[in-house]
Structures are given as structure tokens and as C-alpha cells.
Amino acid sequence: MKYFVYLLISKKYGKFFSYVGITNNLKKRINLHNSSRGAKYTRGKKWYLAYKKSYNSKSKALKEEYRLKNDKKKREIIKLTFNLKNENFNSFTL
């Protein structure tokens, strides 16, 4: 079974938010976050997939999730890269 480590970003009231998670069904998980049935932190925001990486082992995916959650510098780089690729996101507001 494949596991995905993902980073979502959102913008609300001019402020950027990011969320890191792990799942074995990425599309379903993002839909849960966007329908306010995912993690409590993600409720009430529109989320966009900025980063994903797949693993064949759950333990490897959990280790990567932990690293990404604690590596603020890498998260900022991913956010900046996403913003540059998606110029419409810069003007996105809820």
C-alpha cells in the first residue's frame, strides 16, 4: 500500500496557513479537509495541495511527515514555490 505525505496551504484574511499530513488516499483526504470534516485545524479554510511524496512503507512516511512538520524552513520554501507557480493564489481570498 502506498502512503502519501502532503502539505496543504490556505490563505484566510491575508494570512497563509500550512498543514502537513499523511494518508493512503490523497484525493479523499483533501476532500475531507475542504468539506470541514478533516482535522480540526483545517476546518473553515479552502486548502490547496502544495507538496506530496509517496512511500511504500508507512513507517518511512511517518518519519518524513515528522521531519516536514518540524522543518519550518522547508515548509516556507514549499509555500513560496507554490505561490510563484500559482499567481492566482496570491489574490485568493475567502
N, C-alpha and C positions, 0 to 999 in steps of 0.2 A: 504494500500500500504506500502511496506517495503522501508526503506531508509537506505543506507549504508554510513558510514563514513570510509574513506580509507586513507592509507598512501602509497605513491609510493616512491621508491628510484631509483636513477640512478647514474651512475659513468661516468664522462667525464673528460678527461685529468687528471686522477688520483684523481679527487675531487668528493666527494659524495654530492648528492643533494637529498632533500626530498620535497614532495608535499602532502598536505592534502586537501581532498575534500569531497563532499557529492553528492550522486546520487541515483536514484531509479533503475538504470540498470548498474550494475558494469562492466559487460563484455563489453558492448557498450562504456562506458566511458573510460575504459583503452585503447580500440582500438582507440578511438578518440585521446587520448594523444599520443599514439605511432605512429599515422599517421600524427602528427603535425597539427591536427585540433581541439585540445582541448584548454586548457588555454594557453595563450601566453608564460608563464613561462616554460611550459613543451615542447615546440617545439624544435626539433633537438636533442632530447635525447631518449634513449630506457629506458622505465620505467618498473619496476617490483613491483608487489603488495607485500608489506611487512606486512600490517595490514589491517583488515577490521572488522567492527562491525555493526550489523543490528539493526534497530529500527522500531517500528510500528508507531511512531509519527515523523513527520517532525521537529517539534519544539525540541524534545529531541535530534534528530540527529544534528540539527544546534547547539545546546548547546555543544554537545560533539565535534563537529568539531572546534568550537571556543576554547574549552579547549585544544584540541590536538595541534592546531596551535600555541597556546601561551605557551605550556609546552615543552620547549626545552629539558629538561632532559628526559622526557618520549619518545620523538622522537629519541633521541640518543640511548636509551635502545632498542627501536624497531629496529633501524638501525643495532646495534651491534648484536642483536639476529638473524636478517635476514642474516647478513654476516657469522655468525658462522654456521647456518643451510645450507647455500648455499656457500660452499667453492669456487665453480667455479666463483661466482660473484666477489670474491676478485681479480681474474686475468682478469676480464672482461674489455675490452677497446673498444672504438669506433674507 
